[in-house]
Amino acid sequence: MYEEGGWLPIFPCWNSYTAAMIGDHCTSVLADAYVKGIRGFDIRKAYEAMRKNAFEQPSPHDYLDGKGRRALSSYLRYGYIPLEDSVKEAFHQQEQTSRTLEYAYDDFCVAQLALGLHHTSDSVPSVSSVETIDYGKDYEELMRRSENWRNVINPLTGYADGRHADGRWEGNQDLVHRKPYITEGATCHYTWYVPQNIPGLIALMGGNEAFTAKLDSMFTQGRYWHGNEPCHQVAWLYSLAGHPEKTRERISHILQTEYNDTPGGLSGNDDAGQMSAWQLFAMMGFYPVCPGTTQYVLGGAQFQQVTLNQPSGLPLVIRRSPDARYRLNGQPLSLPAIDHSDLLRGGVLELP
């Protein structure tokens, strides 16, 4: 689509570009492929396309045709999309806070490919016409922008909030009903959409225990909504806050209550496979909280044993730990997480 239409799509559908959803997640797919070792594509051209979406505003005609990030000029000017920008040229209008959070994550993803090219620019294939990009400079700028999530998490409440162009917060106290600046959900759902810097979000909320208490409220107060994808990483975040036992408990509960073998056995529709993908990851016991990195967060064993037969011929066996500890090839893991390279090497992963 970039080669023939000049832009990476935001939400390709109906044989068209469209701006039907709000993120710029081609960047996530391409960056995730690159960091996980998939290199059979023109990486420089991919970066050229990703960079264009992140830095350039389309012509009015192209913008109306669904090309380019919506409200990019506001995002670049303020570090967030203010409530005064109603984002009219979009299927989903307004939704400024959600867009800001998603763009910050997308910027992180573009930055990962910029960093890779900065270090390996002599060894990657390219037929790109652009040879003057300063990848290192791009990386620094994009990583700075990846922290724009801070501009829409109200420090007084620790929740996502609307914000005006002059810096004033909306001051929202209603965490569970839809707001015009949130996409298909509530502020309690989108608050957790900072996959690129969960430690930073934990610190902003006051540390591990305060963070965990907020996570608990998602489940004890009925706020968790599995049919809304921005919630899909929520249960896994306990592990990153020092409470992997709560990740295991919540994941098991979600699997038991949100999935069944009836015609209505998914939470809503499958949304291009995400509902099923979440189930498969959860049943295997690990999950990519932040695509664009090589880390998977670990959950619990749902089966006595699962075997992944990999193309390398090195199978990975995931089995239940006899003493409720995380181990890889017999060695205890210091964190409830595993790297993509560890999966590819095969062996035995033990989960509680």
KESEDO-436113 format. One record per residue (C-alpha): residue number from 1; x, y negated, z. Coordinates in Angstrom, 2 decimals. Layout:
N
<rec pamar="NUM" c1="X" c2="Y" c3="Z"/>
...
//
This chain:
352
<rec pamar="1" c1="0.00" c2="0.00" c3="0.00"/>
<rec pamar="2" c1="2.91" c2="-2.36" c3="0.68"/>
<rec pamar="3" c1="4.45" c2="-1.65" c3="-2.72"/>
<rec pamar="4" c1="1.19" c2="-2.13" c3="-4.60"/>
<rec pamar="5" c1="-0.58" c2="-4.70" c3="-2.44"/>
<rec pamar="6" c1="2.26" c2="-6.64" c3="-0.87"/>
<rec pamar="7" c1="1.29" c2="-5.96" c3="2.75"/>
<rec pamar="8" c1="1.09" c2="-3.09" c3="5.18"/>
<rec pamar="9" c1="-2.55" c2="-2.44" c3="6.01"/>
<rec pamar="10" c1="-4.04" c2="-3.37" c3="9.35"/>
<rec pamar="11" c1="-6.92" c2="-0.88" c3="9.08"/>
<rec pamar="12" c1="-7.11" c2="0.74" c3="5.63"/>
<rec pamar="13" c1="-10.61" c2="1.95" c3="4.87"/>
<rec pamar="14" c1="-13.12" c2="2.19" c3="2.03"/>
<rec pamar="15" c1="-10.31" c2="1.94" c3="-0.60"/>
<rec pamar="16" c1="-9.43" c2="-1.47" c3="0.77"/>
<rec pamar="17" c1="-7.17" c2="-3.22" c3="3.26"/>
<rec pamar="18" c1="-9.88" c2="-4.51" c3="5.63"/>
<rec pamar="19" c1="-9.24" c2="-6.17" c3="8.98"/>
<rec pamar="20" c1="-11.78" c2="-3.91" c3="10.66"/>
<rec pamar="21" c1="-9.70" c2="-3.28" c3="13.79"/>
<rec pamar="22" c1="-7.34" c2="-5.53" c3="15.68"/>
<rec pamar="23" c1="-3.87" c2="-4.03" c3="15.99"/>
<rec pamar="24" c1="-1.01" c2="-3.69" c3="13.50"/>
<rec pamar="25" c1="-0.34" c2="-0.04" c3="14.13"/>
<rec pamar="26" c1="1.31" c2="0.98" c3="10.87"/>
<rec pamar="27" c1="4.29" c2="-0.43" c3="12.74"/>
<rec pamar="28" c1="3.74" c2="2.09" c3="15.51"/>
<rec pamar="29" c1="3.55" c2="5.05" c3="13.12"/>
<rec pamar="30" c1="6.68" c2="4.04" c3="11.20"/>
<rec pamar="31" c1="8.72" c2="3.19" c3="14.29"/>
<rec pamar="32" c1="7.69" c2="6.41" c3="16.02"/>
<rec pamar="33" c1="8.72" c2="8.45" c3="13.00"/>
<rec pamar="34" c1="12.10" c2="6.73" c3="12.90"/>
<rec pamar="35" c1="12.99" c2="7.08" c3="16.59"/>
<rec pamar="36" c1="11.96" c2="10.74" c3="16.50"/>
<rec pamar="37" c1="14.40" c2="11.46" c3="13.69"/>
<rec pamar="38" c1="12.15" c2="11.42" c3="10.61"/>
<rec pamar="39" c1="14.25" c2="9.64" c3="8.00"/>
<rec pamar="40" c1="12.91" c2="10.84" c3="4.67"/>
<rec pamar="41" c1="11.59" c2="7.45" c3="3.60"/>
<rec pamar="42" c1="13.04" c2="4.08" c3="2.62"/>
<rec pamar="43" c1="13.63" c2="2.76" c3="6.10"/>
<rec pamar="44" c1="14.76" c2="-0.71" c3="5.06"/>
<rec pamar="45" c1="11.71" c2="-1.19" c3="2.87"/>
<rec pamar="46" c1="9.52" c2="0.00" c3="5.73"/>
<rec pamar="47" c1="11.14" c2="-2.55" c3="8.01"/>
<rec pamar="48" c1="10.75" c2="-5.26" c3="5.39"/>
<rec pamar="49" c1="7.02" c2="-4.52" c3="5.32"/>
<rec pamar="50" c1="6.70" c2="-4.34" c3="9.11"/>
<rec pamar="51" c1="8.60" c2="-7.58" c3="9.47"/>
<rec pamar="52" c1="6.35" c2="-9.33" c3="6.97"/>
<rec pamar="53" c1="3.27" c2="-8.43" c3="9.01"/>
<rec pamar="54" c1="4.96" c2="-9.63" c3="12.19"/>
<rec pamar="55" c1="6.34" c2="-12.94" c3="10.94"/>
<rec pamar="56" c1="4.42" c2="-14.12" c3="7.89"/>
<rec pamar="57" c1="0.94" c2="-15.51" c3="7.27"/>
<rec pamar="58" c1="-0.78" c2="-14.39" c3="4.05"/>
<rec pamar="59" c1="-2.20" c2="-16.75" c3="1.50"/>
<rec pamar="60" c1="-5.85" c2="-17.67" c3="2.15"/>
<rec pamar="61" c1="-6.98" c2="-15.26" c3="-0.57"/>
<rec pamar="62" c1="-4.96" c2="-12.35" c3="0.82"/>
<rec pamar="63" c1="-6.05" c2="-13.17" c3="4.36"/>
<rec pamar="64" c1="-9.72" c2="-13.01" c3="3.38"/>
<rec pamar="65" c1="-8.96" c2="-9.69" c3="1.71"/>
<rec pamar="66" c1="-7.90" c2="-8.26" c3="5.08"/>
<rec pamar="67" c1="-4.13" c2="-8.56" c3="4.68"/>
<rec pamar="68" c1="-1.89" c2="-9.65" c3="7.53"/>
<rec pamar="69" c1="-2.38" c2="-9.99" c3="11.26"/>
<rec pamar="70" c1="-5.43" c2="-11.97" c3="12.28"/>
<rec pamar="71" c1="-4.67" c2="-15.18" c3="14.25"/>
<rec pamar="72" c1="-0.91" c2="-14.72" c3="13.86"/>
<rec pamar="73" c1="-0.28" c2="-18.47" c3="13.83"/>
<rec pamar="74" c1="-1.98" c2="-18.86" c3="17.22"/>
<rec pamar="75" c1="-0.11" c2="-15.87" c3="18.61"/>
<rec pamar="76" c1="3.24" c2="-17.30" c3="17.52"/>
<rec pamar="77" c1="2.43" c2="-20.79" c3="18.76"/>
<rec pamar="78" c1="1.13" c2="-19.96" c3="22.24"/>
<rec pamar="79" c1="2.53" c2="-16.51" c3="22.94"/>
<rec pamar="80" c1="-1.09" c2="-15.35" c3="23.12"/>
<rec pamar="81" c1="-4.29" c2="-15.95" c3="21.17"/>
<rec pamar="82" c1="-6.31" c2="-18.61" c3="23.01"/>
<rec pamar="83" c1="-10.06" c2="-18.55" c3="23.41"/>
<rec pamar="84" c1="-10.32" c2="-21.58" c3="21.14"/>
<rec pamar="85" c1="-9.25" c2="-19.42" c3="18.16"/>
<rec pamar="86" c1="-12.41" c2="-17.52" c3="17.27"/>
<rec pamar="87" c1="-10.68" c2="-15.32" c3="14.64"/>
<rec pamar="88" c1="-13.46" c2="-15.73" c3="12.12"/>
<rec pamar="89" c1="-11.89" c2="-13.90" c3="9.16"/>
<rec pamar="90" c1="-12.23" c2="-10.47" c3="10.72"/>
<rec pamar="91" c1="-14.74" c2="-7.70" c3="11.25"/>
<rec pamar="92" c1="-14.08" c2="-7.95" c3="14.99"/>
<rec pamar="93" c1="-14.19" c2="-11.65" c3="15.71"/>
<rec pamar="94" c1="-12.73" c2="-13.26" c3="18.84"/>
<rec pamar="95" c1="-11.29" c2="-10.43" c3="21.02"/>
<rec pamar="96" c1="-8.25" c2="-12.64" c3="21.64"/>
<rec pamar="97" c1="-6.89" c2="-10.95" c3="24.76"/>
<rec pamar="98" c1="-7.04" c2="-7.47" c3="23.27"/>
<rec pamar="99" c1="-5.31" c2="-8.70" c3="20.11"/>
<rec pamar="100" c1="-2.54" c2="-10.27" c3="22.17"/>
<rec pamar="101" c1="-1.92" c2="-7.05" c3="24.07"/>
<rec pamar="102" c1="-1.87" c2="-4.98" c3="20.90"/>
<rec pamar="103" c1="0.40" c2="-7.40" c3="19.03"/>
<rec pamar="104" c1="2.88" c2="-7.40" c3="21.93"/>
<rec pamar="105" c1="3.07" c2="-3.61" c3="21.70"/>
<rec pamar="106" c1="3.37" c2="-3.78" c3="17.90"/>
<rec pamar="107" c1="6.22" c2="-6.27" c3="18.22"/>
<rec pamar="108" c1="7.99" c2="-3.78" c3="20.47"/>
<rec pamar="109" c1="7.62" c2="-1.13" c3="17.78"/>
<rec pamar="110" c1="9.02" c2="-3.37" c3="15.04"/>
<rec pamar="111" c1="11.90" c2="-4.17" c3="17.39"/>
<rec pamar="112" c1="12.81" c2="-0.49" c3="17.72"/>
<rec pamar="113" c1="13.28" c2="-0.15" c3="13.98"/>
<rec pamar="114" c1="15.21" c2="-3.45" c3="13.90"/>
<rec pamar="115" c1="17.54" c2="-2.09" c3="16.57"/>
<rec pamar="116" c1="18.05" c2="1.15" c3="14.67"/>
<rec pamar="117" c1="18.90" c2="-0.70" c3="11.47"/>
<rec pamar="118" c1="21.19" c2="-3.06" c3="13.35"/>
<rec pamar="119" c1="23.25" c2="-0.07" c3="14.47"/>
<rec pamar="120" c1="23.00" c2="2.11" c3="11.35"/>
<rec pamar="121" c1="22.56" c2="-0.32" c3="8.46"/>
<rec pamar="122" c1="25.45" c2="1.25" c3="6.53"/>
<rec pamar="123" c1="23.95" c2="4.74" c3="6.57"/>
<rec pamar="124" c1="20.28" c2="4.28" c3="5.68"/>
<rec pamar="125" c1="18.91" c2="4.59" c3="2.14"/>
<rec pamar="126" c1="17.31" c2="1.52" c3="0.62"/>
<rec pamar="127" c1="15.97" c2="0.16" c3="-2.61"/>
<rec pamar="128" c1="14.82" c2="-2.99" c3="-0.86"/>
<rec pamar="129" c1="15.33" c2="-6.34" c3="-2.49"/>
<rec pamar="130" c1="15.89" c2="-7.94" c3="0.91"/>
<rec pamar="131" c1="19.48" c2="-7.56" c3="2.10"/>
<rec pamar="132" c1="19.90" c2="-10.63" c3="4.30"/>
<rec pamar="133" c1="17.81" c2="-9.74" c3="7.34"/>
<rec pamar="134" c1="19.60" c2="-10.22" c3="10.66"/>
<rec pamar="135" c1="18.34" c2="-7.10" c3="12.40"/>
<rec pamar="136" c1="19.98" c2="-7.97" c3="15.70"/>
<rec pamar="137" c1="18.36" c2="-11.40" c3="15.79"/>
<rec pamar="138" c1="15.01" c2="-9.89" c3="14.85"/>
<rec pamar="139" c1="15.34" c2="-7.35" c3="17.65"/>
<rec pamar="140" c1="15.94" c2="-10.03" c3="20.26"/>
<rec pamar="141" c1="13.00" c2="-12.16" c3="19.07"/>
<rec pamar="142" c1="10.61" c2="-9.23" c3="18.81"/>
<rec pamar="143" c1="11.54" c2="-7.91" c3="22.24"/>
<rec pamar="144" c1="10.90" c2="-11.38" c3="23.63"/>
<rec pamar="145" c1="7.48" c2="-11.32" c3="21.96"/>
<rec pamar="146" c1="6.82" c2="-7.81" c3="23.29"/>
<rec pamar="147" c1="6.51" c2="-9.44" c3="26.72"/>
<rec pamar="148" c1="3.59" c2="-11.61" c3="25.57"/>
<rec pamar="149" c1="1.31" c2="-9.24" c3="27.47"/>
<rec pamar="150" c1="2.26" c2="-11.25" c3="30.54"/>
<rec pamar="151" c1="0.42" c2="-14.23" c3="29.07"/>
<rec pamar="152" c1="-2.97" c2="-12.51" c3="29.25"/>
<rec pamar="153" c1="-2.71" c2="-10.60" c3="32.55"/>
<rec pamar="154" c1="-3.98" c2="-13.03" c3="35.18"/>
<rec pamar="155" c1="-1.46" c2="-12.93" c3="38.06"/>
<rec pamar="156" c1="-4.19" c2="-13.86" c3="40.56"/>
<rec pamar="157" c1="-6.25" c2="-10.76" c3="39.80"/>
<rec pamar="158" c1="-3.79" c2="-8.41" c3="38.13"/>
<rec pamar="159" c1="-6.31" c2="-7.83" c3="35.34"/>
<rec pamar="160" c1="-6.51" c2="-8.86" c3="31.69"/>
<rec pamar="161" c1="-8.28" c2="-12.18" c3="31.28"/>
<rec pamar="162" c1="-9.18" c2="-14.75" c3="28.68"/>
<rec pamar="163" c1="-6.94" c2="-17.81" c3="28.41"/>
<rec pamar="164" c1="-7.40" c2="-21.25" c3="26.92"/>
<rec pamar="165" c1="-4.96" c2="-23.12" c3="24.71"/>
<rec pamar="166" c1="-4.02" c2="-25.44" c3="27.60"/>
<rec pamar="167" c1="-3.03" c2="-22.44" c3="29.72"/>
<rec pamar="168" c1="-6.16" c2="-22.28" c3="31.88"/>
<rec pamar="169" c1="-7.46" c2="-18.82" c3="32.72"/>
<rec pamar="170" c1="-11.06" c2="-17.88" c3="32.18"/>
<rec pamar="171" c1="-11.02" c2="-16.57" c3="35.76"/>
<rec pamar="172" c1="-13.13" c2="-13.52" c3="34.97"/>
<rec pamar="173" c1="-14.33" c2="-11.49" c3="37.95"/>
<rec pamar="174" c1="-16.49" c2="-9.03" c3="36.00"/>
<rec pamar="175" c1="-14.21" c2="-6.10" c3="35.29"/>
<rec pamar="176" c1="-16.71" c2="-3.64" c3="33.86"/>
<rec pamar="177" c1="-18.88" c2="-5.42" c3="31.30"/>
<rec pamar="178" c1="-17.88" c2="-6.45" c3="27.80"/>
<rec pamar="179" c1="-16.35" c2="-9.86" c3="27.29"/>
<rec pamar="180" c1="-15.94" c2="-11.55" c3="23.90"/>
<rec pamar="181" c1="-12.15" c2="-11.60" c3="24.26"/>
<rec pamar="182" c1="-11.95" c2="-7.82" c3="24.83"/>
<rec pamar="183" c1="-12.41" c2="-5.22" c3="22.07"/>
<rec pamar="184" c1="-14.99" c2="-2.47" c3="22.57"/>
<rec pamar="185" c1="-14.52" c2="-2.31" c3="26.30"/>
<rec pamar="186" c1="-13.97" c2="-4.28" c3="29.49"/>
<rec pamar="187" c1="-11.04" c2="-6.02" c3="31.14"/>
<rec pamar="188" c1="-10.47" c2="-3.03" c3="33.43"/>
<rec pamar="189" c1="-9.80" c2="-0.90" c3="30.32"/>
<rec pamar="190" c1="-7.43" c2="-3.18" c3="28.43"/>
<rec pamar="191" c1="-5.38" c2="-4.17" c3="31.51"/>
<rec pamar="192" c1="-3.38" c2="-0.95" c3="31.13"/>
<rec pamar="193" c1="-2.50" c2="-1.59" c3="27.49"/>
<rec pamar="194" c1="1.18" c2="-2.33" c3="28.10"/>
<rec pamar="195" c1="2.74" c2="0.99" c3="27.07"/>
<rec pamar="196" c1="6.02" c2="-0.69" c3="26.17"/>
<rec pamar="197" c1="6.69" c2="-1.94" c3="29.71"/>
<rec pamar="198" c1="4.84" c2="0.00" c3="32.38"/>
<rec pamar="199" c1="7.53" c2="-0.83" c3="34.99"/>
<rec pamar="200" c1="6.89" c2="-4.52" c3="34.30"/>
<rec pamar="201" c1="3.14" c2="-4.04" c3="34.71"/>
<rec pamar="202" c1="3.71" c2="-2.15" c3="37.96"/>
<rec pamar="203" c1="5.86" c2="-5.01" c3="39.27"/>
<rec pamar="204" c1="3.29" c2="-7.63" c3="38.24"/>
<rec pamar="205" c1="0.59" c2="-5.74" c3="40.16"/>
<rec pamar="206" c1="2.71" c2="-5.65" c3="43.31"/>
<rec pamar="207" c1="4.56" c2="-2.35" c3="43.12"/>
<rec pamar="208" c1="3.80" c2="1.35" c3="42.90"/>
<rec pamar="209" c1="1.19" c2="1.57" c3="45.64"/>
<rec pamar="210" c1="-0.81" c2="-1.48" c3="44.54"/>
<rec pamar="211" c1="-0.61" c2="-0.21" c3="40.96"/>
<rec pamar="212" c1="-1.78" c2="3.23" c3="42.06"/>
<rec pamar="213" c1="-4.69" c2="1.74" c3="44.02"/>
<rec pamar="214" c1="-5.83" c2="-0.06" c3="40.86"/>
<rec pamar="215" c1="-5.52" c2="3.16" c3="38.90"/>
<rec pamar="216" c1="-7.60" c2="4.93" c3="41.55"/>
<rec pamar="217" c1="-10.39" c2="2.37" c3="41.11"/>
<rec pamar="218" c1="-10.70" c2="3.39" c3="37.47"/>
<rec pamar="219" c1="-11.85" c2="6.82" c3="38.59"/>
<rec pamar="220" c1="-13.40" c2="6.33" c3="42.03"/>
<rec pamar="221" c1="-15.55" c2="3.44" c3="40.79"/>
<rec pamar="222" c1="-16.52" c2="5.05" c3="37.50"/>
<rec pamar="223" c1="-14.57" c2="2.64" c3="35.29"/>
<rec pamar="224" c1="-12.64" c2="5.18" c3="33.27"/>
<rec pamar="225" c1="-14.12" c2="5.61" c3="29.80"/>
<rec pamar="226" c1="-12.53" c2="8.43" c3="27.85"/>
<rec pamar="227" c1="-14.51" c2="7.55" c3="24.73"/>
<rec pamar="228" c1="-12.57" c2="4.28" c3="24.53"/>
<rec pamar="229" c1="-9.01" c2="4.92" c3="23.37"/>
<rec pamar="230" c1="-7.34" c2="2.08" c3="25.33"/>
<rec pamar="231" c1="-8.05" c2="4.26" c3="28.40"/>
<rec pamar="232" c1="-6.22" c2="7.28" c3="27.05"/>
<rec pamar="233" c1="-2.88" c2="6.58" c3="28.70"/>
<rec pamar="234" c1="-4.41" c2="5.57" c3="32.05"/>
<rec pamar="235" c1="-4.33" c2="8.94" c3="33.84"/>
<rec pamar="236" c1="-0.74" c2="9.53" c3="32.74"/>
<rec pamar="237" c1="0.46" c2="6.31" c3="34.37"/>
<rec pamar="238" c1="0.32" c2="7.78" c3="37.87"/>
<rec pamar="239" c1="3.41" c2="9.80" c3="36.99"/>
<rec pamar="240" c1="5.31" c2="6.61" c3="36.14"/>
<rec pamar="241" c1="4.28" c2="5.09" c3="39.49"/>
<rec pamar="242" c1="5.59" c2="7.99" c3="41.57"/>
<rec pamar="243" c1="2.39" c2="10.03" c3="41.87"/>
<rec pamar="244" c1="2.54" c2="12.85" c3="39.30"/>
<rec pamar="245" c1="0.15" c2="14.91" c3="41.41"/>
<rec pamar="246" c1="-2.58" c2="12.36" c3="40.65"/>
<rec pamar="247" c1="-1.84" c2="12.57" c3="36.93"/>
<rec pamar="248" c1="-2.34" c2="16.32" c3="37.11"/>
<rec pamar="249" c1="-5.56" c2="15.96" c3="39.09"/>
<rec pamar="250" c1="-7.08" c2="13.34" c3="36.78"/>
<rec pamar="251" c1="-6.05" c2="15.11" c3="33.58"/>
<rec pamar="252" c1="-7.62" c2="18.38" c3="34.72"/>
<rec pamar="253" c1="-10.83" c2="16.57" c3="35.64"/>
<rec pamar="254" c1="-11.00" c2="14.79" c3="32.25"/>
<rec pamar="255" c1="-10.45" c2="18.05" c3="30.38"/>
<rec pamar="256" c1="-13.23" c2="19.72" c3="32.35"/>
<rec pamar="257" c1="-15.77" c2="16.92" c3="32.10"/>
<rec pamar="258" c1="-15.12" c2="15.21" c3="28.75"/>
<rec pamar="259" c1="-14.67" c2="18.26" c3="26.50"/>
<rec pamar="260" c1="-16.84" c2="21.30" c3="25.88"/>
<rec pamar="261" c1="-17.75" c2="23.72" c3="23.10"/>
<rec pamar="262" c1="-21.14" c2="22.22" c3="22.23"/>
<rec pamar="263" c1="-22.00" c2="20.03" c3="19.22"/>
<rec pamar="264" c1="-21.54" c2="17.03" c3="21.50"/>
<rec pamar="265" c1="-18.29" c2="18.29" c3="22.97"/>
<rec pamar="266" c1="-16.22" c2="15.16" c3="22.40"/>
<rec pamar="267" c1="-16.44" c2="11.74" c3="24.04"/>
<rec pamar="268" c1="-17.98" c2="9.91" c3="21.13"/>
<rec pamar="269" c1="-16.61" c2="10.69" c3="17.68"/>
<rec pamar="270" c1="-13.14" c2="12.09" c3="17.06"/>
<rec pamar="271" c1="-11.86" c2="8.70" c3="15.82"/>
<rec pamar="272" c1="-9.45" c2="9.99" c3="13.18"/>
<rec pamar="273" c1="-8.42" c2="12.83" c3="15.46"/>
<rec pamar="274" c1="-7.41" c2="10.91" c3="18.60"/>
<rec pamar="275" c1="-9.89" c2="12.61" c3="20.92"/>
<rec pamar="276" c1="-8.69" c2="16.04" c3="19.79"/>
<rec pamar="277" c1="-5.03" c2="14.99" c3="19.87"/>
<rec pamar="278" c1="-5.38" c2="13.81" c3="23.47"/>
<rec pamar="279" c1="-6.94" c2="17.14" c3="24.41"/>
<rec pamar="280" c1="-4.15" c2="19.13" c3="22.77"/>
<rec pamar="281" c1="-1.40" c2="17.10" c3="24.42"/>
<rec pamar="282" c1="-3.13" c2="17.33" c3="27.79"/>
<rec pamar="283" c1="-3.55" c2="21.09" c3="27.49"/>
<rec pamar="284" c1="0.11" c2="21.50" c3="26.55"/>
<rec pamar="285" c1="1.11" c2="19.28" c3="29.48"/>
<rec pamar="286" c1="2.79" c2="16.21" c3="28.00"/>
<rec pamar="287" c1="1.72" c2="12.97" c3="26.34"/>
<rec pamar="288" c1="3.30" c2="10.11" c3="24.29"/>
<rec pamar="289" c1="2.28" c2="7.13" c3="26.44"/>
<rec pamar="290" c1="4.39" c2="4.82" c3="24.26"/>
<rec pamar="291" c1="4.75" c2="5.81" c3="20.59"/>
<rec pamar="292" c1="7.84" c2="4.10" c3="19.25"/>
<rec pamar="293" c1="9.92" c2="5.67" c3="22.01"/>
<rec pamar="294" c1="11.10" c2="9.25" c3="22.47"/>
<rec pamar="295" c1="9.61" c2="9.73" c3="25.93"/>
<rec pamar="296" c1="6.69" c2="11.98" c3="26.83"/>
<rec pamar="297" c1="5.10" c2="11.79" c3="30.27"/>
<rec pamar="298" c1="4.49" c2="15.16" c3="31.87"/>
<rec pamar="299" c1="1.20" c2="16.38" c3="33.27"/>
<rec pamar="300" c1="0.34" c2="19.80" c3="34.61"/>
<rec pamar="301" c1="0.13" c2="23.33" c3="33.26"/>
<rec pamar="302" c1="-3.35" c2="24.15" c3="31.97"/>
<rec pamar="303" c1="-2.31" c2="27.65" c3="30.85"/>
<rec pamar="304" c1="0.02" c2="30.26" c3="32.26"/>
<rec pamar="305" c1="2.14" c2="29.84" c3="29.13"/>
<rec pamar="306" c1="2.16" c2="27.92" c3="25.84"/>
<rec pamar="307" c1="4.73" c2="28.52" c3="23.09"/>
<rec pamar="308" c1="5.55" c2="25.93" c3="20.45"/>
<rec pamar="309" c1="7.08" c2="27.66" c3="17.41"/>
<rec pamar="310" c1="9.16" c2="24.89" c3="15.89"/>
<rec pamar="311" c1="10.50" c2="24.65" c3="12.33"/>
<rec pamar="312" c1="14.03" c2="24.78" c3="13.74"/>
<rec pamar="313" c1="13.42" c2="28.32" c3="14.93"/>
<rec pamar="314" c1="13.99" c2="27.19" c3="18.53"/>
<rec pamar="315" c1="10.72" c2="27.84" c3="20.37"/>
<rec pamar="316" c1="9.70" c2="25.79" c3="23.36"/>
<rec pamar="317" c1="7.94" c2="27.76" c3="26.07"/>
<rec pamar="318" c1="5.81" c2="25.73" c3="28.49"/>
<rec pamar="319" c1="4.80" c2="27.72" c3="31.53"/>
<rec pamar="320" c1="3.43" c2="27.28" c3="35.01"/>
<rec pamar="321" c1="6.06" c2="26.63" c3="37.64"/>
<rec pamar="322" c1="6.03" c2="29.10" c3="40.55"/>
<rec pamar="323" c1="6.77" c2="26.37" c3="43.10"/>
<rec pamar="324" c1="5.00" c2="23.29" c3="41.66"/>
<rec pamar="325" c1="8.19" c2="21.64" c3="40.39"/>
<rec pamar="326" c1="9.18" c2="20.24" c3="37.01"/>
<rec pamar="327" c1="12.10" c2="22.06" c3="35.41"/>
<rec pamar="328" c1="13.72" c2="22.25" c3="31.99"/>
<rec pamar="329" c1="15.74" c2="25.40" c3="31.36"/>
<rec pamar="330" c1="15.94" c2="25.99" c3="35.09"/>
<rec pamar="331" c1="17.17" c2="22.52" c3="35.96"/>
<rec pamar="332" c1="14.95" c2="20.22" c3="38.04"/>
<rec pamar="333" c1="13.79" c2="17.04" c3="36.30"/>
<rec pamar="334" c1="14.37" c2="13.81" c3="38.20"/>
<rec pamar="335" c1="11.31" c2="12.20" c3="36.59"/>
<rec pamar="336" c1="8.05" c2="13.72" c3="35.35"/>
<rec pamar="337" c1="9.05" c2="12.92" c3="31.76"/>
<rec pamar="338" c1="10.84" c2="14.59" c3="28.89"/>
<rec pamar="339" c1="12.60" c2="13.36" c3="25.77"/>
<rec pamar="340" c1="11.62" c2="14.33" c3="22.24"/>
<rec pamar="341" c1="15.10" c2="15.74" c3="21.67"/>
<rec pamar="342" c1="14.60" c2="18.10" c3="24.60"/>
<rec pamar="343" c1="11.51" c2="19.53" c3="22.93"/>
<rec pamar="344" c1="13.36" c2="20.08" c3="19.67"/>
<rec pamar="345" c1="16.16" c2="21.98" c3="21.39"/>
<rec pamar="346" c1="13.66" c2="24.53" c3="22.65"/>
<rec pamar="347" c1="13.94" c2="26.47" c3="25.87"/>
<rec pamar="348" c1="11.63" c2="26.70" c3="28.86"/>
<rec pamar="349" c1="9.71" c2="23.79" c3="30.38"/>
<rec pamar="350" c1="8.08" c2="24.52" c3="33.73"/>
<rec pamar="351" c1="5.16" c2="22.41" c3="34.94"/>
<rec pamar="352" c1="3.20" c2="22.48" c3="38.23"/>
//
